[in-house]
């Protein structure tokens, strides 16, 4: 049985359980399990990064779509103003230029 001096009382001996210093105690199953955990962590991080990118792309699309809808409405209003009667051509042209300047 392995014995060594007591850490605080050197004149006494204490039993030391197994020491495995410098010995790799991992089994192939342990190493495979750790590899799978690392791979799973990498996959989860990649999925989160993709979710974040998708959120950004979705927000950008929403802004672009809102601008598109706004521009369509502005153009429709400008075309309706061009059809108005009772105003001079210069007045109608001024209105349509002003309305179209509201496009994004």
PLY file of the C-alpha trace (Angstrom):
ply
format ascii 1.0
element vertex 104
property float x
property float y
property float z
element edge 103
property int vertex1
property int vertex2
end_header
0.00 0.00 0.00
1.30 3.43 -0.86
2.14 5.63 2.08
3.74 9.04 2.25
4.59 11.54 4.97
1.69 13.53 6.34
1.66 17.06 4.80
1.73 18.86 8.17
3.24 16.18 10.42
6.20 14.58 8.60
6.84 12.02 11.35
3.45 10.41 10.56
2.61 8.43 7.45
-0.68 8.60 5.59
-2.25 6.27 3.09
-2.38 7.71 -0.42
-5.00 6.47 -2.78
-4.13 5.84 -6.41
-2.11 8.51 -8.09
-2.45 8.88 -11.82
-0.21 11.83 -12.44
0.78 12.05 -16.08
-1.46 9.21 -17.12
-4.31 9.86 -19.55
-7.33 8.30 -17.91
-9.72 9.13 -20.76
-11.19 6.27 -22.63
-11.86 6.45 -26.36
-15.53 6.82 -25.44
-14.71 9.86 -23.25
-12.75 11.47 -26.05
-15.54 10.81 -28.56
-18.10 12.24 -26.16
-16.00 15.39 -25.71
-15.58 15.69 -29.50
-19.36 15.43 -29.93
-19.90 18.08 -27.24
-17.43 20.44 -28.97
-19.13 19.86 -32.32
-22.57 20.43 -30.79
-21.37 23.69 -29.23
-19.99 24.82 -32.60
-23.29 23.96 -34.30
-25.29 25.86 -31.68
-23.04 28.92 -32.07
-23.39 28.74 -35.86
-27.17 28.45 -35.59
-27.30 31.49 -33.31
-25.13 33.49 -35.71
-27.43 32.52 -38.57
-30.50 33.53 -36.53
-28.90 36.91 -35.85
-28.08 37.39 -39.55
-31.63 36.41 -40.49
-33.04 38.97 -38.04
-30.85 41.69 -39.56
-31.84 40.69 -43.10
-35.50 40.62 -42.10
-35.27 44.11 -40.61
-33.52 45.41 -43.73
-36.21 43.82 -45.90
-38.96 45.37 -43.78
-37.41 48.83 -44.14
-36.96 48.38 -47.89
-40.53 47.12 -48.26
-41.92 50.02 -46.23
-39.97 52.45 -48.43
-41.26 50.66 -51.54
-44.86 50.90 -50.33
-44.36 54.56 -49.42
-42.86 55.33 -52.83
-45.77 53.59 -54.55
-48.29 55.69 -52.61
-46.35 58.90 -53.25
-46.23 58.15 -56.98
-49.95 57.35 -57.04
-50.73 60.67 -55.33
-48.49 62.55 -57.81
-50.28 60.89 -60.75
-53.67 61.81 -59.31
-52.56 65.44 -58.90
-51.49 65.47 -62.56
-55.08 64.58 -63.48
-56.59 67.51 -61.56
-58.40 70.21 -63.49
-58.80 73.76 -62.35
-55.14 74.39 -61.55
-52.55 75.81 -63.89
-49.89 73.53 -65.35
-47.18 75.23 -63.31
-49.12 74.69 -60.08
-49.72 71.02 -60.88
-46.06 70.56 -61.84
-44.98 72.19 -58.55
-47.31 69.93 -56.56
-46.06 66.77 -58.30
-42.41 67.74 -57.87
-43.05 68.39 -54.19
-44.97 65.13 -53.73
-42.32 63.07 -55.56
-39.60 64.60 -53.38
-41.16 62.66 -50.48
-39.95 59.35 -51.91
-37.24 57.55 -49.99
0 1
1 2
2 3
3 4
4 5
5 6
6 7
7 8
8 9
9 10
10 11
11 12
12 13
13 14
14 15
15 16
16 17
17 18
18 19
19 20
20 21
21 22
22 23
23 24
24 25
25 26
26 27
27 28
28 29
29 30
30 31
31 32
32 33
33 34
34 35
35 36
36 37
37 38
38 39
39 40
40 41
41 42
42 43
43 44
44 45
45 46
46 47
47 48
48 49
49 50
50 51
51 52
52 53
53 54
54 55
55 56
56 57
57 58
58 59
59 60
60 61
61 62
62 63
63 64
64 65
65 66
66 67
67 68
68 69
69 70
70 71
71 72
72 73
73 74
74 75
75 76
76 77
77 78
78 79
79 80
80 81
81 82
82 83
83 84
84 85
85 86
86 87
87 88
88 89
89 90
90 91
91 92
92 93
93 94
94 95
95 96
96 97
97 98
98 99
99 100
100 101
101 102
102 103
